[in-house]
């Protein structure tokens, strides 16, 4: 049975809830109209051979309604076929049922979607942040979150001083000599006889 | 009529519960132990919160994200070509394989992934297999060292150095190769490259044999690894493990065979499959995979179109001005090529709207890129399916019941990289 036949089987079972399967670059995509039914659709897909959940991911259609699209990549290990099921979720709701009871791998995927996009999964027993830290106030993968980030009330985790660009033991000094002479390792410790031919390197300053 | 009597037969679960109740006073309090994020055996910045009863783990909660850089966000803000260096830094033990995976994913969106020049396909396969050997060697060396066999580490690192030399000859960089481009390669390999690989294969066969002798039938090694961290077939599929971890549990699934890409169809190799799914099986699968990679490399060395020196000038990139950069000489002398170069550099490759997913058999498992494009030079959304991230999610179920000294062994056998897991 090809992936398209499987997709048609799922469509036949759920009727109008699922749009006609589309094909792009040999990949079959099914679009589910009601996100609340995603659990039933996935359970049925697993019963007809799609036993491997490759990935769950989310897309932010910023400025459009519904705002979120959640995408499930399924695979049948026995036949090596892939199928994509996607469904839209509105911004007001931002919630859809968890598929964790079907595939345990969904646990971390759903936590990641919640963490980075802010879509909740009802029925998930442990919906915590996973990549960002606990208590972080934003969802950084949203399109309205700036690439440079936003300041938070949390104190910075680590403070380090700026690397000294002059005279530090690991700093390569600017000079017209070749790269071997400029290497920080050729510098002789203080007090010892200096063997470097380039005199401008003395005291670590360019004269 | 016989009288119905209640017979008190307690099932084993009830018996255990009763025994646990009786022993409650005797048992000590449970202790919570933080392992990581800077523990040498956690291979990076993985933190595991362990709940211990004596030396036995009763609960494990892996905590990832210490190396999160927001690669997916960054990808949305640059052209497809500009993201290639970021893929080096995902699984930094196999950057060449990541480059190949990403390039193929974008090429699939463009619809050109099966139109690549044959020489390009062969070089990419060779790169991916070299990366596989390199990654497995490091995984094996670190795994053995965490278990107490330091010699193997020195042995495998000597061999890895040679692979770095080969990668450097091809791309100019040892670690962050960025060797592929969308639609081909950065440049052709140097004329002595194939011979370098032939020499390496000869030396590597000896070293691998030595590692094999040191470990495979070593009593301490076998006793530490056998029946530890057992992942059943069903569990492996349920948790969507991939790569050697999936095959170690007896699932015969390899994207190179099941969804073949590049020229893997023309090459002869076998898939290593384990039987019980314990740490020892995962170790054996990796050892066998290295041998199969050697087989693939040997065939590639003989079959590479154009031969080692490419005297027939086989192209290594698609000849399409809208996808790959034209030669510099043409840019400086011809108007059309100048425009192409300008458009490619400023706007990026114009991809059609649509969505594709491409999964590549990386050393650590299935590295997948889902690209959602609205057209134009940058992706609307790029999702990285990181095998290490998914392989780690099983830890919460795998560790309870193990002794605390078994943790480095289980972690070593799963072979993960935090740079990829945290993205």
Interface residues (C-beta under 8 A of the other chain):
Chain A: X24 X25 X27 X29 X51 X52 X53 X54 X55 X57 X59 X60 X71 X73 X77 X80 X82 X84 X103 X104 X105 X107 X108 X116 X129 X130 X131 X132 X133 X140 X141 X145 X147
Chain B: X64 X65 X68 X70 X72 X73 X74 X77 X108 X109 X111 X237 X238 X239 X240 X251 X253 X258 X259 X354 X355 X356 X357 X359 X366 X368 X370 X372 X380 X381 X383 X385 X389 X390 X393 X397 X422 X423
